[in-house]
Each structure stands twice: as C-alpha cells, then as structure tokens.
Amino acid sequence: MALLLMLAVDPYLQVRNTTFLIFHTALTLAAWYGGRNAGILATVLSAMLATYFFVDPIPSLNVTFASGARILIFVLQGCLISVLVGALRTAQQQSKRSLRLQEAAFYEQRVVLRELQQAEEILRRSEERQAFLLKLNDTLRPLSDAEEIQHQAACVLGEYLGANRVAYFEVRGADYVVEQDYVNGADALAGRYPIDSFGDRLLAAYRTGRTVSSSNVAGDPDLAPEQQSAYAAIQIGAYIGVPLVKAGEFVAGVAVHTIAPRGWKPEEIALAEEVAARTWSAVERARAEAALRDRENMLGGIIGSITDALMMIDKDWRYTFANEEFLHRIGMSLADVIGNNVWELFPAAIGNEAYTQLHRAVAERISVEYEVFYAPFQRWYSDKAYPTADGGLAIYSRDITEAKRDEVVRKQAEVELAENEACLRGFVEANVVGILYGDIYGNIFEANDELLRIVGYTREDLQAGRLRWLDLTPPEYLPLDAERIAEARDRGACTPYEKEYIRKDGSRVPVLIGYSLVGSAREESVAFILDLTDRKQAEQERERSLQREQTLRQQAEIAERRLDALLESIRDGFVLFDHNWCVVYLNSQATLSMQNPATRS
C-alpha cells in the first residue's frame, strides 16, 4: 500500500527525494499491529522496494555508496522502530492482560462473595427449616389422636408463615372435611364441604397432585369473577393449596390462607408441601397405631373368650401358655401347667396320634392337623399345631366329640337322603305327574315324559329350546301366573292352582300346577303338573248325572203330588202297608178314622 501511494504521488511531489518517507509509516504500522518480527519484515521489504523503484539506477537493486548508506540507516531505523514499537505493543498487551486478570480476579471475588452470601443464606434458611421441622416433629411425636395431629400441624405452620388461616383437610367421598383449623384474625372453616366447591381448575390440579398458589386472588386471571367473590367471602386474599395424592387418588391436602395479598416465596411453598407430607404420615401412623391397639385388644379379648383350647409349648415340651378353656378341660390351674412337660402331665398321650404328629411338627418345622381320641377323658379332639420362632409349637385344640357323634347321624342321613333321592328319581321317571325344571322367566330346562305327553311336545322340541311355559300359557292365565310367582318368591312355594296349557296341536289341556322356587335368588323353579282332563270329564259327567237325577226327582215329586191328590179324593179311608205290615201312607179319611176312639178300636 505504501509503494502504490508513493508511485501515485511521485509525479507531483518528487517522492524519490525522500525515498523512505512513507515506508517509515508502513513499517511503524506493521510493527504496531504485527509485532517486532512483522516490523523487521516490513523494514526489509521497504528497503528493497524503495531501492528498486526510487533509487538510481531505476528500476534495479544496484546501489551506490551514498544510497547504500541511506538504505542501511533506514534499515537500522526500521529495526529500532520495530523493536521499540513491538516492545510498546507487548507492554500494552501485558498491561491489558494484567488488567483483565485483575478484573477477572475481582469478578471471581465478587462471585465467590455472592456465592458465599448465598451459601450463608441457604444455610440460614436450611437451619431455620430444620429448626421448624424439628419443632413440628417434636409437636407431633407425642400425639396419638389423628385430629389433634392435623390441628397442631396447622398451628405450627400457620405461626411460622404468619398466615391468617391454615387447614388440613381430608377427602371423604364427594366432600372434603376440615376437623379443626388454625386461625389468626380470620374466621374458622372447620366443617364438611362439597369437593366441587374448589372449582374445576383447582380441583383438576389437586387431582394430579400439583400445588397451586395465588399471591393476589382479586387479580388472579385464572379465577373467574364469581370464584374471586367466593374467595373474598371467606377472607382469602392469597393462598397456597397443597394436595396429597396416594395411589392415584386425591385423599387430603393443606390450605394456607392470608386475608391480604401476599407474594409466596418458593421455600414457603416447599415448606407447606413438606408439612402436608409429614402430617399425612403422622396421621396415618396414629391411625395405624390405634388400629394396632384395637387389634391387640380384640386379639386379647378373642384369646380370652375363645371357646376352644389354646396352648403353647417350648422346644423342651414345656407349657409356656394355656388359656382358660384348656385349663377347664383338664381340671388344672395355670400354675399346675406352666413350666411342666406335656408328656409328664399326660402320659396316656404317649404313642397316640397327637404324640406322633407333634413330634413331626417339631422335627420338620411344619404345621400339622390331626384328630385324636384321648382315652382318659373319653373325648375326641381336633388339633392344629404351628411352629413358633423359639422352636416350640402353638396348639389349637377343639373338642369334636359331639361332631363325631353327629357324623354318625350325618352318615345315616346321607343314606336316607340317597334313598329319598332314588325314590324321587323313581317318582319322576314313573311319570305319575308332569315335572319340569325351569325359571320364572318362562324357560323350561328339563321335563319328564309325562309333561311332554300333557303338552304334546317331543324331547327333541325340549332340547331345541322350543318349549317355554310362557308360550304354552293362554294370555288370560298370565296374570294368575304372575300372582303365584310373587307368592312363591315371598314364601318359597306357591299355592297349587288350576290353569290351562296350549298343546302343540293348538288344543287346550286343563292342569293343576304347583311349584317351589329354588336358589338364593328364587328365580329357578321345580313344578309339578297334573293333567285334569279325566277329572274335568268326570266332573262334567257327574254334572250331567246330577242334572238327570234332579229332573227325575222333580218328575217323581210331581207324580207323588198327583197321587196324593188322587188318594185324598177317596171318601173312604186308605192305608198303604209295606211287606212288613208297616204303615207307609194314610189318607186324610183314614187319619180321621184312627183318631176316633170308637173307630180305632
């Protein structure tokens, strides 16, 4: 660039008279921006270019003594300038580097100081948090009542946060319940409320386990105007809502309220979440302990009131426990039993089934169950033995003497039942009456041959499902069927009644039907159907006979009245005798004659 500039201005300024003027500027800039080596290189190049273009003879590199001296001076000056400018540049860079290092060190110090302050703040907050949690634990640890735990946890959190109200609530069905809340300048909200009163947005967040907070309820864009009014009505200006979701179900939560708007710090929200979790754990622990106490009390009551014998023995076959029933059974006191050897107290049991099974249970560490007859007591016992951790056994013994006696009776009853079933099967197969097995909805699952004969269907029709008693029943009898079904569902069986069935050929057959409903639901039935065709025909014939007899009786009465009139018309006495000479008829004249003493004699 310097060469071009000199060539451009040479015609006007006669630059060759000051051959190295602009080259000094070039090498100075090269040394400044490139350093010492760049300046020396620029010096050499400048000397060569100036000699070639501006020192006679032009253009060549030949030099005279005078021009050589000038070039040497220029080179020395250029080297000196390069060294000085390079040193200045190096010093300046070192100064800047030192300044940057100082700035970096200062920044690092500020960062370290800020980090130290932050660490101190974190440590302070951590210590405060630990102190708070320690106080919470100390407060909750001695409590055993779940409701008191909820209240005290709310009090500790409310006092620490300076809240106006803190409530621990539990979700029970479609409601949430606050047993007792912490209040400071606000109204208490203890009671039962619909869970829908949280509002759709808040309830949806709670069901997913997400904590919700608002620093200014009145200006919260996520709340509808009516929700803002509802919150204001119960003195909520800002709140934190912490849900507890267990096994995917929203079960409880903690609500922190202030009357005025308040910005919540992240650590305050985290602390509310921690209190909610610890309160839940404490409540569950208290309830579990209460349930355990109840179970222990119940177990103690059960053991004390159990009607069967219960005893425990150690690995040396010595009694360590015996309940009242066992002591009553053997007629001994607890002092007579505890610490004594089983086989020494009951030598008659050596070698029996109990002896064998109990030794097997101890040797193999397994549970055993057996029945044994103890001759000295003349009683049967059913025993169950379970290994215990100390190498002994827990034995549960039940007196089954009566059951053994009942077993004989039961076997006899089974024999009688089998005989009765055989008789019933014979009765069904004898086809004395029609029998069907169906349900109250019109289905027939099974039927004997007599029923199929009555309705005119085949067994193939039955198996194909074409036989339904609703289809067999004329419409006018369906209300009667419904009435009897209701009676049977109430009593188990219906009063037998008469109806008709429609046979396969369309004719009707009169029947007498009665049935029982079986099963827990009383929907299946066993019905007995008697064909009334012959009886109905006999009744009709009897009715016709009665009508004929009545007609003949009426005719006889008419003839008798006519005969009486004829005999009464006779002026003489008329007497009629039977074959034993007994009077069977007297007309009026004969009656008068017999009443006259002279005539009677």
ZIHU-V560564 format. One record per backbone hydrogen bond with DSSP energy under -0.5 kcal/mol. NH is the residue of the N-H (numbers start at 1). CO is the residue of the C=O. If there is no record, write none. Layout:
BEGIN
NH&CO ; NH&CO
END
This chain:
BEGIN
5&1 ; 6&2 ; 7&3 ; 8&4 ; 9&5 ; 10&6 ; 12&9 ; 13&9 ; 14&10 ; 17&14 ; 18&15 ; 19&16 ; 21&18 ; 24&20 ; 24&21 ; 25&21 ; 26&22 ; 27&23 ; 28&24 ; 29&25 ; 30&26 ; 31&27 ; 32&28 ; 33&29 ; 34&30 ; 35&31 ; 39&35 ; 40&36 ; 41&37 ; 42&38 ; 43&39 ; 44&40 ; 45&41 ; 46&42 ; 47&43 ; 48&44 ; 49&45 ; 50&46 ; 51&47 ; 52&48 ; 53&49 ; 54&50 ; 55&50 ; 55&51 ; 56&54 ; 59&52 ; 60&52 ; 68&64 ; 69&65 ; 70&66 ; 71&67 ; 72&68 ; 73&69 ; 74&70 ; 75&71 ; 76&72 ; 77&73 ; 78&74 ; 79&75 ; 80&76 ; 81&77 ; 82&78 ; 83&79 ; 84&80 ; 85&81 ; 86&82 ; 87&83 ; 88&84 ; 89&85 ; 90&86 ; 91&87 ; 92&88 ; 93&89 ; 94&90 ; 95&91 ; 96&92 ; 97&93 ; 98&94 ; 99&95 ; 100&96 ; 101&97 ; 102&98 ; 103&99 ; 104&100 ; 105&101 ; 106&102 ; 107&103 ; 108&104 ; 109&105 ; 110&106 ; 111&107 ; 112&108 ; 113&109 ; 114&110 ; 115&111 ; 116&112 ; 117&113 ; 118&114 ; 119&115 ; 120&116 ; 121&117 ; 122&118 ; 123&119 ; 124&120 ; 125&121 ; 126&122 ; 127&123 ; 128&124 ; 129&125 ; 130&126 ; 131&127 ; 132&128 ; 133&129 ; 134&130 ; 135&131 ; 136&132 ; 137&133 ; 138&134 ; 139&135 ; 140&136 ; 141&137 ; 142&138 ; 143&140 ; 146&144 ; 149&145 ; 150&146 ; 151&147 ; 152&148 ; 153&149 ; 154&150 ; 155&151 ; 156&152 ; 157&153 ; 158&154 ; 159&155 ; 160&156 ; 161&157 ; 162&158 ; 163&158 ; 164&257 ; 165&257 ; 166&182 ; 167&255 ; 169&167 ; 169&253 ; 170&177 ; 171&251 ; 172&170 ; 172&175 ; 175&172 ; 176&193 ; 177&170 ; 178&191 ; 179&168 ; 179&177 ; 182&166 ; 184&164 ; 186&164 ; 191&178 ; 193&176 ; 195&174 ; 197&194 ; 198&195 ; 199&196 ; 203&199 ; 204&200 ; 205&201 ; 206&202 ; 207&203 ; 208&204 ; 208&205 ; 209&206 ; 210&205 ; 212&241 ; 214&239 ; 217&237 ; 219&216 ; 220&217 ; 221&219 ; 223&220 ; 228&224 ; 229&225 ; 230&226 ; 231&227 ; 232&228 ; 233&229 ; 234&230 ; 234&231 ; 235&232 ; 236&231 ; 237&235 ; 237&258 ; 238&258 ; 239&214 ; 240&256 ; 241&212 ; 242&240 ; 242&254 ; 243&241 ; 244&252 ; 245&243 ; 246&244 ; 246&249 ; 249&246 ; 251&244 ; 251&249 ; 252&244 ; 253&169 ; 254&242 ; 255&167 ; 256&240 ; 257&165 ; 258&238 ; 262&215 ; 264&262 ; 268&265 ; 269&265 ; 270&266 ; 271&267 ; 272&268 ; 273&269 ; 274&270 ; 275&271 ; 276&272 ; 277&273 ; 278&274 ; 279&275 ; 280&276 ; 281&277 ; 282&278 ; 283&279 ; 284&280 ; 285&281 ; 286&282 ; 287&283 ; 288&284 ; 289&285 ; 290&286 ; 291&287 ; 292&288 ; 293&289 ; 294&290 ; 295&291 ; 296&292 ; 297&293 ; 298&294 ; 299&295 ; 300&296 ; 301&297 ; 302&298 ; 303&299 ; 304&300 ; 305&301 ; 306&302 ; 309&397 ; 311&395 ; 312&321 ; 313&393 ; 314&318 ; 317&314 ; 319&340 ; 320&312 ; 321&312 ; 323&310 ; 327&323 ; 328&324 ; 329&325 ; 330&326 ; 331&327 ; 332&327 ; 337&333 ; 337&334 ; 338&334 ; 339&319 ; 340&337 ; 342&317 ; 345&341 ; 346&342 ; 349&346 ; 350&347 ; 352&349 ; 355&349 ; 356&352 ; 357&353 ; 358&354 ; 359&355 ; 360&356 ; 361&357 ; 362&358 ; 363&359 ; 364&360 ; 365&361 ; 366&361 ; 368&385 ; 370&383 ; 372&381 ; 374&372 ; 374&379 ; 375&373 ; 377&374 ; 378&374 ; 379&374 ; 381&372 ; 382&398 ; 383&370 ; 383&381 ; 384&396 ; 385&368 ; 386&394 ; 388&392 ; 391&388 ; 393&313 ; 394&386 ; 395&311 ; 396&384 ; 397&309 ; 397&395 ; 398&382 ; 400&380 ; 400&398 ; 401&380 ; 404&400 ; 405&401 ; 406&402 ; 407&403 ; 408&404 ; 409&405 ; 410&406 ; 411&407 ; 412&408 ; 413&409 ; 414&410 ; 415&411 ; 416&412 ; 417&413 ; 418&414 ; 419&415 ; 420&416 ; 421&417 ; 422&418 ; 423&419 ; 424&420 ; 425&421 ; 426&422 ; 427&423 ; 428&424 ; 429&425 ; 430&426 ; 431&427 ; 431&428 ; 432&427 ; 434&529 ; 436&527 ; 437&446 ; 438&525 ; 439&443 ; 440&523 ; 442&439 ; 444&467 ; 445&437 ; 446&437 ; 448&435 ; 452&448 ; 453&449 ; 454&450 ; 455&451 ; 456&452 ; 457&452 ; 462&458 ; 463&459 ; 464&460 ; 465&462 ; 466&461 ; 468&466 ; 469&442 ; 470&442 ; 472&468 ; 473&469 ; 474&500 ; 477&474 ; 478&474 ; 478&475 ; 481&477 ; 482&478 ; 483&479 ; 484&480 ; 485&481 ; 486&482 ; 487&483 ; 488&484 ; 489&485 ; 490&486 ; 491&487 ; 492&488 ; 494&515 ; 497&513 ; 499&511 ; 501&509 ; 502&472 ; 503&501 ; 503&507 ; 504&455 ; 506&503 ; 509&501 ; 511&499 ; 512&530 ; 513&497 ; 514&528 ; 516&526 ; 517&492 ; 518&524 ; 522&519 ; 523&518 ; 524&518 ; 525&438 ; 526&516 ; 527&436 ; 528&514 ; 529&434 ; 530&512 ; 532&510 ; 532&530 ; 536&532 ; 537&533 ; 538&534 ; 539&535 ; 540&536 ; 541&537 ; 542&538 ; 543&539 ; 544&540 ; 545&541 ; 546&542 ; 547&543 ; 548&544 ; 549&545 ; 550&546 ; 551&547 ; 552&548 ; 553&549 ; 554&550 ; 555&551 ; 556&552 ; 557&553 ; 558&554 ; 559&555 ; 560&556 ; 561&557 ; 562&558 ; 563&559 ; 564&560 ; 565&561 ; 566&562 ; 567&563 ; 568&564 ; 569&565 ; 570&567 ; 576&585 ; 578&582 ; 581&578 ; 584&576 ; 585&576 ; 587&574 ; 591&587 ; 592&588 ; 593&589 ; 594&590 ; 595&591 ; 596&592 ; 600&596 ; 601&597
END
